[in-house]
């Protein structure tokens, strides 16, 4: 195997010698593999035996990597399903300075309590609901107005 030397020159004669050295290297590699296979008692010889041995040795790593990919795909699918699409909520009985209803855009689920400035009276708590209003937004009910 000592005969295989890589040269940096890119002349046609150097490419020819590089290819012949590569051929000799592969022949030497096949001889080493076939000697190793015959010493271990295996019936496989040459480059086929070498490839088979590499395949057997790397199978556990391949299966482990495949298991990791499957777990990551499952976790990714769960996270994607858990995240909702953007929803627009109308904060009921709350208007801005122009008199239009306050809209809150979020990806949070129904049942979540948010805190929002509403009508200049300070922060107020609202509960997001699944109730669809006629304008296509969902209702967010004020909590502090009903609870003492």
N, C-alpha and C positions, 0 to 999 in steps of 0.2 A: 504494500500500500504506500510505501514511501515514494514510489515513482510518480504519483499524482501531484503535480505542481501547477499552480495557477499563475500565468504570466499576465502582465498588464498590457503588453504590446498587442495591437489589433491588426497585424499583417496577415495575409492569407496563409503564409507558411506557419505562423504561430497558431492560427486557428486549426490548421491541419494537425499540428503536433498536439494541440490541446485536446482535440477530438480523439486522437489515438491514445493519449494518456487517459482520457476518461473511459475509453473502451477497456483498457488494461485494468483500470481501477475497478470497473464493474466485474470483470472476470475474477480479479483477486477477491472482491467482496463475495461473489458466488462461491469461490473455493473456501473462504473462511466460514461461510454459513453452512456449506455442506459438510465441512469437517466438524463444526460445532454440533450439527444435527446428528451426525453419525456417532459422535462421542456421547450424546445424551440418550441414545437408543431410539430416537425417533426414526420413522421410515421416510419422512419427507426430506428432500434434498434440494439444494440450490436456492434460488431466489424465491421460489414458491414456498418453501419451508420457512424462509426468513419472513415473508409477508404473513404467513399463517401464525407464526410465533408473535409477531407484532400485533396482529389482530386479537389473539387471545390475551395478550398482556394489556391491551388498551380497552378491552370490552368493559371492565368495571368502571373505568373513567368515563367512557362514553355513556353508559347507563346512568351513572351519577349525574352527569351533565344534563342528560335528557330529563331526569327526575327534577332537577332544579328548574329547567325551562318550563316543565309542566306546572310546578308549584307557582312560579312567577306568573304564568299565564292565568292560572286560576285566581290568584290574588289580584291581578290587574282587572280581570272581569268583575270580581266582587267590588273593587273600588269604583270601576266605571258605572256599575249598576247602582251603587250607593249614592253617587253624586247625581243630583237631579239636574234637569235642565234649568235654565234661568226662568224664574217666575216673577211676574209683576204683581205686587200686592197693593191694593188701595187701603190706606189707613182710614178706617171708618170714622166719620164725624170729625175729620181733621182737614183743614184747608191751609194753603200757604197765603202769603200776603196779597196775592192777586185774586184769591177766592177759588182757585182750582184745587181739586182734591190732591192730597199728598200720595205719591207713588213710591213704593220701596221695591227695588229690584234685588233679588237674592237667589241663591241656589239651595237655601236651607229648606228643610222639610216642614210640612204642616205640623203644628203643635209646638214649634219653637217660639220662645218668647224673646222679642227684640226690644231694645231701648232706643227711642228716637225722639228728637226734638219735634214737637207738634204744636203749632199755633202759638208759639212764643211763651208758653206757660212752663217751660222747662222740659226736661226729659220725661218721656212717658213710655210705659211698657205696652207692647202690643203682642197678641198671640196670632201667629200665622195659621190660617185655616185652609181647608180644601174647598171652601164654598166659592163657586165660580160666579162672578157678577156678570150682568148683561154686557158690560163694556169689554169683557174678555180678561179682566184681571181677577185675582183672587182676593178675598176679604182678609184684612188683618184687624182683629177686634181689639179695642182699647181695654186694658185691664184695670188701670188705676182709677178709672171713672166709676167702676162698679164695686171695687173692693176698698174697704176703709184703710 
